[in-house]
Amino acid sequence: MNGFSTRAIRAATRPPKVDQQANSVPIYQSVTFSAGELDELGEILTDKRPGYAYARIANPTDEVLAAAIAELHGAEDGFVFATGMAAIHATLLSVLRSGDRIVCTRAVYGSTRSLLANVLGGIGIRTDFVDPTDLTSVETSLASEHTRVLYVETISNPTIVVADLEALAQLARRHGAIFIVDNTFASPYLCRPLDLGADLIVESATKFIGGHSDVLAGVAVGNRERIARLRAVQTDTGATLAPFAAFLVLRGLTTLALRMERHSATATALASWLERQPASSSPAAGRPAGPSSTPSRFPNARPRSAASTRSSPIPPRPLTASCPTPRSPRPGSRRASFAAPSAWRISTTCRPTSRRRSRRRDGWPRRTTRRRRPERSRRSQPRPFGPRRPSSPQRRSTWPVHPSRPG
């Protein structure tokens, strides 16, 4: 069939004509894009004109997601990555060189600490860790020697330490450091660090923004000049977000406000109950506690509502029968990670205690029914797995014969 292959390629790659606008962003699942002329393609690849040539450099679905998150943060531009750690890595490499110094919060995500100590440390970039809630120690560290980056987290993962971003931004500006904030645990709904003086924001969209535990993604936002340098790092390192992953994050972004309100309401209800318990002590400094914590104490994490992560010691066991504990997750009912609808479900519905449903010393309910053991004759012996024919022909008649097989 002469010419069939050519006709098949053209027929299968011809885009549809759509006169109506789609209500959701299309998934541009294409690695390469065609240009009208060779000069046009060259100008696109050298950033002399906008357009698309190769998906590692730019993809329409990815750029829609980056622009959406940048708009929610009030930023000029943004860029998306395959993971949150890829966003952190590219952001730091875009502003750091060998011999530079970072002052980082001591309460930092474990993989970020490993990146700073092992990867960046291996190329001559030194990191000093400080307590972000102690502004005096932060300023002392910044003033001790030249610092290129001050790196903090809005709400630390997972120790939930909250620092004053506005005060830290002033310290960074005073000592000539670039202020980078990881806003993963707050999302742009609860906090916009750019309004508080941050220079660059990184977030793991895997958590609250994605919200369904089915996609890995990261994002960085800031002014156009800084994002352009960051985009160049990503182009060479290749942590490209897949178009379908960008589509899933866009889906989660549409329900971010509803989910954050529910997260905050659940955390507030649980913290309110914990505050009323005599065995509950005050949380550590810098950690959000119950609703009685004044908004001025944690100015970053609660501009709209209570933070969805709170810290308060849980009593080790039920206090009294008149003060039952809230329904808590049982062993074995494991759920997905942060921000997902299938995360640990903690209900504040009280479980009544009674004689029939008593509790053990460790707080878990006793089993109310006995397990029945299978009835077994004392003379019966455990047989090997599956039927086994006797070796002796004389004993063959004592074994049951399958109906489908001749005796």
C-alpha positions in Angstrom: 0.0 0.0 0.0 2.0 2.9 -1.4 1.9 6.0 0.9 -0.1 4.4 3.7 2.5 5.2 6.4 2.6 8.8 5.4 -1.2 9.1 5.4 -1.4 7.4 8.8 1.1 9.7 10.4 -0.7 12.8 9.1 -4.1 11.5 10.0 -3.1 10.6 13.5 -1.3 13.9 14.3 -3.8 16.3 12.8 -5.2 18.4 15.7 -8.9 18.8 15.9 -10.7 22.1 15.1 -12.3 23.4 18.3 -14.4 26.5 18.1 -15.5 26.4 21.7 -13.2 26.9 24.7 -12.7 23.9 27.0 -13.8 24.4 30.6 -10.6 22.6 31.8 -7.1 23.0 30.6 -6.2 20.5 27.9 -3.3 18.1 28.5 -0.6 18.8 25.9 0.9 15.4 25.9 3.5 16.2 23.3 7.3 16.3 23.6 7.9 18.4 20.4 6.1 21.3 18.8 6.1 22.2 15.1 7.2 25.7 13.9 6.3 27.3 10.6 9.9 28.1 9.7 13.3 27.2 10.8 14.1 30.8 11.9 11.0 30.8 14.1 12.1 27.6 15.8 15.5 29.0 16.4 14.1 32.2 18.0 11.9 30.1 20.3 14.8 27.9 21.4 16.9 31.0 22.2 14.1 32.8 24.0 13.9 35.6 21.5 10.2 35.0 21.0 7.5 33.2 23.0 6.5 29.7 21.9 7.0 26.0 22.4 9.6 23.7 20.8 10.6 21.0 23.4 8.6 19.9 26.4 11.6 19.9 28.8 11.9 23.7 28.1 8.2 24.6 28.2 4.8 23.0 28.0 1.4 24.8 27.8 -0.2 22.7 30.5 2.8 23.3 32.9 2.8 27.0 32.2 -0.9 27.4 32.9 -0.3 25.8 36.3 2.7 28.0 37.0 0.8 31.1 36.1 -2.2 30.1 38.3 -0.1 29.5 41.4 1.9 32.7 40.8 -1.4 34.7 40.5 -2.6 33.2 43.9 0.7 34.3 45.5 0.6 37.7 43.9 3.9 37.0 42.1 5.1 38.1 38.7 6.1 34.7 37.4 6.4 31.1 38.4 7.7 27.7 37.3 6.7 24.2 38.1 8.8 21.1 38.7 8.5 17.3 38.9 8.7 17.4 42.8 8.9 19.9 45.6 12.5 18.9 46.2 13.3 19.6 42.6 11.9 23.1 43.1 14.0 23.7 46.2 17.1 22.4 44.4 16.7 24.5 41.4 15.8 27.6 43.4 18.9 27.4 45.6 21.2 26.6 42.6 19.9 29.7 40.8 21.2 32.0 43.5 24.2 30.2 45.0 27.8 29.5 44.0 30.6 27.7 45.5 31.8 29.5 48.7 28.4 31.0 49.5 26.8 30.6 52.9 23.2 29.7 53.9 21.5 30.5 57.2 18.6 27.9 57.5 16.0 27.2 60.1 16.9 24.3 62.3 13.3 23.1 62.0 13.5 22.2 58.4 12.2 19.3 56.2 14.5 16.3 56.4 15.2 16.0 52.7 16.0 19.7 52.5 18.5 19.3 55.3 20.1 16.4 53.5 20.2 18.5 50.3 21.9 21.4 52.1 24.4 19.2 54.0 25.3 16.6 51.4 24.6 17.9 47.9 25.3 21.6 48.3 27.9 21.0 51.0 29.8 18.8 48.5 30.2 21.7 46.1 31.5 24.2 48.8 28.2 25.8 49.9 28.1 26.0 53.7 24.9 26.0 55.8 24.4 27.2 59.4 21.2 26.2 61.2 19.5 28.5 63.7 16.3 28.7 65.7 13.8 30.8 63.5 11.8 31.9 66.5 14.9 33.5 68.2 15.3 36.6 66.1 18.4 37.6 68.1 20.3 34.4 67.2 19.2 34.7 63.6 20.6 38.3 63.3 23.8 37.2 65.1 24.3 34.5 62.5 23.6 36.8 59.6 25.9 39.4 60.9 28.8 37.0 61.7 29.8 36.7 58.0 28.5 37.3 54.6 25.3 35.3 54.0 23.8 34.7 50.5 20.5 33.0 51.5 18.2 33.0 54.5 15.9 29.9 54.2 12.9 29.2 56.4 9.6 27.4 56.3 6.3 29.1 57.0 5.2 26.1 59.1 8.0 23.6 59.4 7.5 20.1 58.2 6.8 18.1 60.4 7.7 19.9 63.7 5.1 22.7 63.0 7.4 25.5 64.1 6.1 28.9 63.0 8.4 31.9 62.7 7.7 35.6 62.1 8.3 36.0 58.3 8.0 39.7 58.3 10.6 40.2 61.0 12.9 37.6 59.3 12.5 39.4 55.9 13.6 42.7 57.5 16.7 40.9 59.0 17.5 39.4 55.6 17.2 42.7 53.8 19.3 44.5 56.4 22.2 42.0 55.9 21.9 41.6 52.1 20.6 38.0 52.1 18.0 36.6 49.7 15.0 35.5 51.7 13.6 32.1 50.5 10.4 30.7 52.1 9.1 27.1 51.8 5.3 27.7 52.0 4.2 24.0 51.6 2.4 23.7 55.0 0.4 26.9 54.6 -0.4 27.1 50.8 -1.2 30.4 49.2 -4.6 30.3 50.8 -3.3 30.6 54.4 -0.2 32.7 53.7 1.4 34.7 50.9 5.1 35.2 52.0 5.7 37.7 49.2 3.4 40.2 50.9 5.6 39.7 54.0 8.9 40.5 52.3 10.0 37.1 50.8 12.1 37.1 47.6 11.3 33.6 46.4 8.7 31.0 47.4 8.9 27.3 46.9 6.1 24.8 47.6 5.6 21.1 47.2 2.3 20.9 45.3 2.2 17.3 46.3 0.7 18.3 49.7 -2.1 20.8 50.1 -2.2 22.2 46.5 -2.6 18.8 44.8 -4.6 17.5 47.8 -5.3 13.9 46.6 -2.1 12.0 47.1 -1.9 11.0 43.4 0.6 13.4 42.0 4.1 14.7 42.7 4.8 18.3 41.8 6.7 21.4 43.0 6.5 25.1 42.2 8.6 28.3 42.7 7.3 31.8 42.3 8.9 35.3 42.4 9.8 38.2 40.2 10.5 37.6 36.5 14.2 38.0 36.7 14.7 35.4 39.4 12.3 32.9 37.8 14.2 33.3 34.5 17.4 32.2 36.2 15.6 29.4 37.9 14.1 28.3 34.6 17.6 28.1 33.1 18.7 25.8 35.9 15.7 23.5 35.4 16.3 23.3 31.6 19.8 21.9 32.2 18.9 19.7 35.1 15.7 18.3 33.6 13.2 18.1 36.6 10.3 18.6 34.2 6.7 18.2 35.4 4.7 15.9 33.2 1.6 17.5 31.5 -0.8 15.0 33.1 0.7 15.7 36.5 0.1 19.4 35.9 -3.5 18.7 35.0 -4.0 16.8 38.3 -2.5 19.7 40.3 -4.8 22.1 38.5 -7.8 19.9 39.4 -6.7 20.1 43.1 -6.1 23.8 42.9 -9.8 24.5 42.2 -10.8 23.0 45.6 -7.9 24.3 47.7 -10.0 26.9 49.6 -12.7 24.3 50.5 -10.1 21.8 51.7 -8.1 24.2 53.7 -11.2 25.5 55.5 -12.1 21.9 56.4 -8.5 21.1 57.5 -8.5 24.2 59.7 -11.9 23.5 61.2 -10.9 19.9 62.1 -7.6 21.0 63.6 -9.4 23.7 65.6 -12.0 21.3 67.0 -9.4 18.8 68.1 -7.2 21.5 69.6 -10.2 22.9 71.5 -10.8 19.5 73.0 -7.2 19.1 73.9 -7.1 22.5 75.6 -9.9 21.5 78.0 -8.0 18.4 79.2 -6.1 18.8 82.5 -3.3 16.5 81.3 -2.6 18.7 78.3 0.3 21.0 78.8 1.2 24.1 76.8 2.9 23.5 73.4 6.5 24.3 72.7 7.5 27.8 71.7 6.8 28.7 68.2 4.2 26.0 67.6 0.6 26.8 66.9 -1.7 25.5 69.7 -5.4 25.8 70.3 -7.8 28.6 69.3 -6.9 30.6 72.5 -3.5 31.4 70.8 -3.7 35.0 69.8 -3.4 35.8 66.1 -0.5 38.1 66.8 1.5 35.2 68.1 1.4 33.4 64.8 0.9 36.2 62.2 1.9 34.2 59.2 -0.1 31.0 59.3 -3.6 32.3 60.0 -4.6 35.3 57.9 -7.9 33.7 57.0 -8.5 30.8 59.4 -6.7 28.5 61.8 -3.8 26.6 60.6 -4.6 23.0 59.5 -1.7 21.6 61.6 -1.5 22.1 65.3 0.7 20.9 68.1 -0.6 19.9 71.5 0.3 16.9 73.7 -2.3 14.2 73.7 -3.1 12.5 77.0 -1.5 9.1 77.0 -4.8 7.4 78.1 -8.5 8.2 78.8 -8.8 10.5 81.8 -12.1 9.5 83.3 -15.3 7.8 82.2 -17.1 11.1 82.3 -14.5 12.6 79.9 -14.1 10.2 77.1 -11.5 10.7 74.4 -12.3 11.5 70.8 -12.5 8.8 68.3 -9.0 8.1 67.2 -7.5 6.1 64.3 -7.1 2.5 65.1 -4.0 0.4 64.5 -4.0 -0.9 61.0 -6.1 1.9 59.5 -3.2 3.5 57.8 -4.0 6.4 55.4 -2.1 8.6 53.0 0.2 11.5 53.7 -0.5 15.1 54.4 -3.4 17.0 52.9 -5.1 14.1 51.2 -8.8 13.3 51.7 -7.8 9.8 52.8 -5.4 11.1 55.5 -5.8 10.1 59.1 -9.5 10.7 59.9 -9.8 12.0 63.5 -13.4 12.6 64.6 -14.2 14.6 67.6 -17.3 12.5 68.3 -16.9 11.1 71.8 -17.1 7.4 72.3 -19.1 6.5 75.4 -17.6 4.1 77.8 -19.5 1.3 79.5 -19.0 -2.1 81.2 -19.5 -3.9 78.0 -17.2 -1.7 76.0 -14.4 -1.2 78.5 -10.8 -0.1 77.6 -7.5 -1.6 78.2 -4.7 0.2 80.0 -3.2 1.5 76.8 -6.5 3.2 75.8 -7.7 0.9 73.1 -11.2 -0.8 73.4 -11.3 -4.4 74.5 -12.6 -7.1 72.2 -16.2 -7.8 73.1 -16.6 -11.1 71.4 -14.5 -14.3 71.7 -12.9 -15.8 68.8 -14.2 -19.3 68.0 -11.6 -21.9 67.5 -12.3 -24.5 64.8 -13.6 -27.8 66.3 -10.9 -30.5 65.9 -10.9 -34.0 67.1 -8.2 -35.0 69.5 -7.3 -37.9 67.4 -7.1 -35.9 64.1 -3.7 -35.0 62.9 -2.9 -32.0 60.7 -2.6 -33.2 57.1 -0.1 -31.9 54.6 -1.2 -29.3 52.1 -3.5 -30.9 49.4 -4.5 -34.5 49.0 -1.7 -37.1 48.7 -2.3 -40.5 47.3 -0.9 -43.4 49.4 2.1 -45.2 48.1 0.6 -48.6 48.8 -1.9 -49.8 46.3 -3.8 -51.8 49.0 -4.7 -48.5 50.8 -5.9 -46.7 47.7 -9.5 -47.5 48.4 -9.4 -45.7 51.7 -8.8 -42.3 50.0 -11.6 -40.2 48.6 -11.8 -40.2 44.8 -12.4 -37.0 42.9 -15.6 -37.3 40.8 -13.9 -36.1 37.7 -11.1 -38.7 38.0 -11.5 -42.5 37.6 -10.7 -44.5 40.6 
